[in-house]
Amino acid sequence: MKNFAVKVKTNSKQQSIQEQPDGSLTVHLKSPPVDGKANKQS
């Protein structure tokens, strides 16, 4: 099993997943981090 770092940024203008040069992933979500809305975003 391979491990990697994931960074989540909420309140973004667009939803996207970007691979960074260091191999980590950055996930951009439109939802705010309020009342679990970002956790439910799909």
C-alpha positions in Angstrom: 0.0 0.0 0.0 1.3 3.5 -0.9 0.9 6.5 1.3 0.6 10.1 0.1 -0.3 13.5 1.5 -3.7 15.1 0.8 -4.5 18.8 1.4 -8.1 19.9 1.3 -9.0 23.5 0.6 -12.7 24.6 1.1 -14.5 27.6 -0.2 -12.8 27.3 -3.6 -14.2 28.8 -6.8 -13.9 25.5 -8.6 -13.9 21.8 -7.5 -10.7 20.1 -8.6 -7.9 17.7 -7.7 -4.3 18.8 -8.4 -1.2 16.7 -8.1 1.7 18.8 -6.7 5.4 18.5 -7.7 6.1 16.7 -4.3 3.6 14.0 -5.1 0.9 15.2 -2.7 -2.7 15.9 -3.8 -4.6 19.2 -3.3 -8.4 18.9 -3.3 -10.4 22.1 -3.9 -14.0 22.0 -2.7 -16.7 24.6 -3.2 -18.4 23.8 0.0 -17.6 25.7 3.2 -16.3 23.9 6.3 -19.6 24.4 8.2 -21.8 21.8 9.7 -20.0 19.0 7.8 -21.0 20.4 4.3 -17.4 19.9 3.0 -17.4 16.4 4.2 -20.6 15.6 2.3 -19.5 17.2 -0.9 -19.1 14.9 -3.9 
